Amino acid sequence: MRGFVTRKGKAWYIVTEQARDEAAGTRRRRWHSGYRTKKEAEAALVSLMSRLQQGTYVEPNKTSLGAFLEEWLTTIRPTVRDTTWSSYDAEVRKHVIPRLGDTRLQALTPGDLNGLYADLLKKGRRDGRGGLSFKTVRYIHMIVRRALETAVRWNLLVRNPASLADPPRFRGRRPEMRTWTAEQAGAFLQATEADPLHTVWVLAATTGMRRGELLGLRWSDVDLKNRRLSIQRSLVAAGYETSFTEPKTARGRRSVVIDSRTASILKEHRRAQLEDRLALGEAYQDQGLVLCRPDGLPIHPDALTKAFIKAVKASGLPRIRLHDLRHTYATLALQAGIHPKVVSERLGHASVAFTLDTYSHAVPAMEAQAAEIMASYLWGSQSAAAP
């Protein structure tokens, strides 16, 4: 490519020419903006040719941010989980496109994005009752940054303005984790013995499995003889639709040993499930699920959450979320002296460090226990008699 400057009317222009098309015997020309003086045009030409040689030149484009995001959402749909795509789609359409959709993509600035984040924090809720949480706005920032990174790869942008923006930082204390004591967890399991979902609550409390992992468990993943569960997939929901997905990480795919009492409860659950299947006959839609509706179909994750809230309320125990049963399991396991690596592996965490950081509130009890154990090694029974 070559270029030159020329005057047209009262303005100066840069003209670039592609290599000659031998078949047509012509060159393709492109005119770039208007400059007030020849000196300005020549300086711009030098800059343009330098960017062309460095591969950082981007063709001027009038595509709006909204139009680009629409195309981006369509493009990434086959590459991400259904739940992830639904979440991206919802946040972009509810919060980004209505505010910045008409902005030209190549004119978008970090300041525009900072303004978006500030507006969402102040009055982002659609019901008009205030702003979105810091966590939600940072999530929206992550989506926008990922989308604009694609625009850079597609040679629509020179750089990603989201990488230069300032997303809000979390302010204030994080919500306190709610867990039950061992006595409270045991009382809940006892209070729900007649609950059709009792087996779900038992597995959640004794293994720390996630909601989706519980609902995705198949009988082919259960080895009752050796009391072992193989966690291979998870049930996720995108609106009313559900689907089974593989764990996001390699550690999420794991094997978990269960205790003998939980194994007995699973055996009884299996027997009752077979009776339901015989009673319904052809109406039973067998998908091989351990935990399912009476007709064999998957339990919607949201329905399970609502059932747990109802069961906790009926039990009279302190209210916690279904996910807090997982936190309860981890906390009690660490306080009981189970090695953190074992707890981390059973939970499917990325690392032991993450487990200890998440459940740091359980560490003081572990330290006190360790101190007593070391004292017993050093002084034996004398440590108990010390003042």
N, C-alpha and C positions, 0 to 999 in steps of 0.2 A: 504494500500500500504506500502511496505517496500523497502529499498534500501541498496546498499553496493557499495564499490569501488573495482576495479580490474584493473590489469595491462594487457595491450595488446600491445605487441611490446615495444616501448620506451615511450608510453604514458599511463596515467592513465584515467580510465573512471568511470562514475557513472552508475550503473545499477539499475533500478527500476522494481519492480515486482508487478503486480496486484494480487488481491485475486485469489486463486486457482479455476480453472474451474473444478468442481467436475465431470462433464460428461466426459470431455476430460482428466482429471487428470493432467493438466499442468497449468503453470502460464505464463501470458503474460509479456515478458520482453521488456524494452526500454532502449537503450544506449544513454547517454548524453555526447556530446562533448569529447574532449581529453584534459587532463591536464598534465602539465610537471612533477609535483611531486604528491606523495600520499597525502601530507599535503594539497595541493591546492584542490585535489579531495574531501577530507574529509570535508573541509570547505564549498565547493560548495554543498555537499550532505546535510549538516546541514541546509543551506539556502534553498535548494530545499524542504526538508521535512517541514520546517517551513512555506513556502509559500503554500504548499499543505494543511496543517492544517488550515491556515488562509483563504483559498479559493482565494488566489491571484495568484496562479500558472496558467500560460498560456502555452499550448502546442506549441512547436516550429512549425512555419508554413511559407512556402515559398511563400504564396500568395502575389502578387504585389498589390500596391495601386490601379493601374488601374483596375485590375480584381475585387478587392473588391468594388470599386465605381460603376462598371457596375452592380454588384449583388445588391448593395444597392439601386441604382436607380430603378431597377426592383421591389424590395421588397416594396419600399415606394409608388409606383405609385398609388395603390388603396387607400392610406391613406391621400393624399393631393389633393388640387384643381388641375385641369388640367393646369391652368396657372402657378401655383407654380412649378409643376413637370417640365413643359417645360422650365421654367427659370433655375431650378437646372440642368437639363440635358444639356442645352446649355452652361452654365458657366463651368461645369465640363469637358465637351468634348472640349470646345474651349481653356480653360486656364489651367486646372489642369492636366488632363491626358497627354497632349503633353509634359509637363515639368517634371512631377514627376510620371507618370504612371508606369514606369519600376522599381521604387524604391520598395524594399520589404516592405510590410506593417509594419512588426514588427521592421524594421530598420529605419522607418521614425522618424525624430527628429524635435523638435521645430525650430532648425536652418534651416532645409530643407524648412520648411514652411515660415520662415522669408525671406529666399532667394527667394522663389516663389513670395511673396508679393512685394519685392523690384524690382524684374524683371518685374512684371506686371505694377507697377507704372512707370517704366522707358520705357518699350517697349512692353506693353501688347496688343496694338491695332493690329488687324490682317492686317490692311492696311499699317502698318509700319510707321504711322505718329505720333508716340509717345506712351505715356503710358495711362493706364486706370485711371479713377478718384479715389479719396480716397474712395468715397461712394461705387463704384463698387468693389474695392479690399476688403473692409470690408464685403461686401455682400458675396463675394467668401469665405472669411474666415469663415463666419457664416455657409455656406453650408458644408465646410470641417469639421468644428467642430461638426456639427450635424451628419455627416456621421461617423466620428471617434468615436463619443459617442456610436453609434450603434455597432461599432467594439468592444468596451469595453463590451457592454452588451452581445455580441455574444461570449465573452471570447476569442477574437482574440488578444486583447491588454490588458496590465495591466492598463495603464493610457492613457488618451487622449493627444497626443502631441500638438494638436491645442490649448488646454487650457493653455499650457505653452508658446505658441508662442506670438509674439508681433505684432498684426495687426496694420496698419498705423492709426494714428490719424489725424482727419481733421485739416488742416492748412489753415489759411486765412479766409476771410469773406464769409459767406454764401450768395448765390445770393439773391439780394433784391427782395422782393415780389412785383409784379406789380398788381395794382388795378386801376379801373376807379373811377372817381367821380360819384356822383348821376346823374349829368347832362350828363356825357359821356355815362353812362349805359343807360339812357333814350334815348339819341340820337341814340345809336346802335339799340335799340328795334324799334324805329321809322323808322330807315333806312332799317330795314329788314322786314317790314310788309308784303312785297310781296314775301319774301323768303319762299319756301316750308317748311323750318325747323324753321320758326318763333316761333312756339309753343315750340320747344326745347329751344330756346334762352330765351324765356319768363320764362319758368319753372326754368331754370338754374339761371337766374338773380333774381327771386323772392323767391326761396326756398333754394338756395345753394346746391341743390342735386348734387351728383357726376355723372360723365358721365355714368357709368354703371348702376346707379340707374335710371337715366332718360330713358335709353334704355330698362330697364327691367320692366318698369311700365306697368301694364295691366289695362284695363277698369274696371275689377273686383276689382282693388285696389283704384278706384276713386269714391268718394261720392260727386257728384256735388251739391246735395241738401244742404249738410252741409259743402261744400267747404273743403273737407279733403282728403288727399292722404295717402295711407298706403304703406310704403316702405318695401317690403318683400323679394326682390331679386335684383340681379344685373346681367347685361350682361357682360361677360368677353370674351376676345379673346386669343387664343393660336395659334399664326400664323394666318392662314386664317380661322380657325375653331372658332366658337363662341358657348358659352353655358351659361345657366343661373345658378347662384349659390346663396346661401343664404348669408346674411351679415356675415362678419367674427366675429362680436361681437354682444352681445345682444342689445347694444345701437344703433347699425346700423339698426336694425329692429325697425321702429318708425312710428309715425303718424305726418303728417305735414298739418297744415291749410293753405289754399291759400286765397288770397284776391278776392273780387268780380270781378274785371276786368280780372284777370287770369282765374277765373272760366268761364267767358263769352268767353274768347279766346279758352278755352278747349271745350266748347259746340260747337262753330263754327268749330273747328278742327274735332270734332266728326262727324258733319254733312258732312263736305267735305270728310272725310274718308269713310263714308257710300256710298257717291256718287261714289267714286273710286271702292268700292267693287261691286256695282251694274253694273258699266261699264265693269269691268273685268270678272264678272260672275264666272265661275268655275276656271278661272286662278288666282283668288285672293286666297292667302293662309292665311286664318285667324288664327292668333295665339293670338288674343285678346290683341295685343299691342297698347298702346296709341300712341307711336312714332315709326313709322316703314317706310319701303319703300312703294312706291305706290302699290306694289303687296302683301303687308301684312307681308313680311318677315322682320327679324330684320335688323337694320342698323348696319353695322360693326363699332365698336368704332373708329377705325383709320379713317374710311371714315367721321365720324362726326367731328373728329378733323380737318381734311383737309378742310371740308366745313366751319368750324368756322374761320379758318385762312383766307380763301378766302373772307368770309363775312366781317371780320374786315378790311381787306385790301381795299375792295370796299367802306367801310364806311368812310375811311380817318381818323379814330380814332387811338390813340396810340395802338401799337400792344401788345396784351396780349395772354396768352394761354387760352384754353377752361377752364382748371381747375382754372384759375384766376377769372373767373366769380363767382366761389364759394368763393374765397378770397374777391372779391368785395362785395358780399352779406354780408359776416360776418363783414367786416370792416364798411360798411355803417349802418348795424343794430346796432352795438355797438356804433357808433358815434351818432346814432339817439336816444340813451338812452334806447334801449331795454335791458332788464335784461340779463346779461351774461348767466345765467342758461337757459333762454329760447332760446337764440342763440345757446348754446351748444347742447341742446336737438334737435333743428331743424336740426343742422348739423350732428347729430349722433356721436358727439365726446365722448371719454371715460370719460372725466371729464370737469368740468368748468375750472379747473386750466389749462388744456391743451388748451382750447379755449383762455383764457386770455394770456397765454404764447405765443401762435402762433400769436395772433393779438395784441400784446403789443403796436404796433404803434398807435392803436386807443384809448389807455387808456388816454393819455394826454387830448384829446378832451372831454372824459367822465369826467375827473377830473375838467376841467374848467367849464363844465356844472353843475357839482355837487356843485362847489363853488358858482356859481350864484344862484342856487336853495336854498342853505342854507342861503345865504345872504338875499334872498327875504323873507324867513321864519322869520329871525331875525329882519330885518329892514323894510320889506315891500317895498313900493315905494321909501323910502328914499335911498335905496341902489343904485337905478338908478341915483339919483342926486348927489351922493358922488363924490368928485373930483378924 
